[in-house]
C-alpha cells in the first residue's frame, strides 16, 4: 500500500486547498419592480414578482 515518504507541510497543504474549493458569490440583480437585490432567475421575496408577473402574493406589514 502506498504511504507518504515525508510529512506534507501546513503551507503546502493549505496552498493546495486555498482557492480551488471556495464558493463564488451568486449572481445578484435588482428587481425591476421594487429595486431589491434578488438572485437571478428567482422570485423576488419582497414583492413576489418574476419576469414582470406576480407569482407569489406577499403580505406587507
VEXFIVO-984934 format. One line per 4 residues: number of its first residue (from 0); their letters; for each residue z, x, y of C-alpha. Coordinates in nm, 2 decimals, always signed. Layout:
// VEXFIVO-984934
NUM = A = Z:X:Y | ...
//
This chain:
// VEXFIVO-984934
0 = XXXX = +0.00:+0.00:+0.00 | -0.09:+0.13:+0.35 | +0.21:+0.24:+0.56 | +0.20:+0.37:+0.92
4 = XXXX = +0.24:+0.75:+0.93 | +0.41:+0.75:+1.27 | +0.60:+0.51:+1.49 | +0.40:+0.32:+1.74
8 = XXXX = +0.55:+0.39:+2.09 | +0.66:+0.10:+2.31 | +0.40:+0.19:+2.57 | +0.11:+0.19:+2.32
12 = XXXX = +0.23:-0.13:+2.16 | +0.26:-0.30:+2.50 | -0.08:-0.18:+2.61 | -0.23:-0.34:+2.31
16 = XXXX = -0.05:-0.67:+2.38 | -0.10:-0.67:+2.75 | -0.40:-0.87:+2.88 | -0.57:-0.99:+2.56
20 = XXXX = -0.34:-1.28:+2.49 | -0.25:-1.40:+2.84 | -0.34:-1.76:+2.93 | -0.56:-1.83:+3.22
24 = XXXX = -0.49:-2.08:+3.49 | -0.65:-2.42:+3.42 | -0.94:-2.53:+3.65 | -0.80:-2.74:+3.93
28 = XXXX = -0.99:-2.96:+4.17 | -0.89:-3.20:+4.45 | -0.91:-3.57:+4.37 | -1.17:-3.73:+4.59
32 = XXXX = -0.97:-4.05:+4.62 | -0.62:-3.92:+4.72 | -0.66:-3.54:+4.76 | -0.40:-3.44:+4.50
36 = XXXX = -0.48:-3.14:+4.28 | -0.59:-3.25:+3.93 | -0.71:-3.07:+3.63 | -1.08:-3.11:+3.57
40 = XXXX = -1.21:-3.39:+3.36 | -0.88:-3.58:+3.36 | -0.74:-3.90:+3.52 | -0.55:-3.84:+3.85
44 = XXXX = -0.18:-3.90:+3.79 | -0.11:-4.01:+4.15 | -0.39:-4.27:+4.20 | -0.52:-4.34:+3.84
48 = XXXX = -0.89:-4.28:+3.93 | -1.15:-4.08:+3.73 | -1.51:-4.04:+3.84 | -1.47:-4.30:+4.12
52 = XXXX = -1.34:-4.57:+3.89 | -0.98:-4.70:+3.85 | -0.89:-4.61:+3.49 | -0.51:-4.64:+3.49
56 = XXXX = -0.31:-4.87:+3.72 | -0.04:-4.67:+3.89 | +0.27:-4.83:+4.04 | +0.37:-4.69:+4.38
60 = X = +0.74:-4.66:+4.45
//
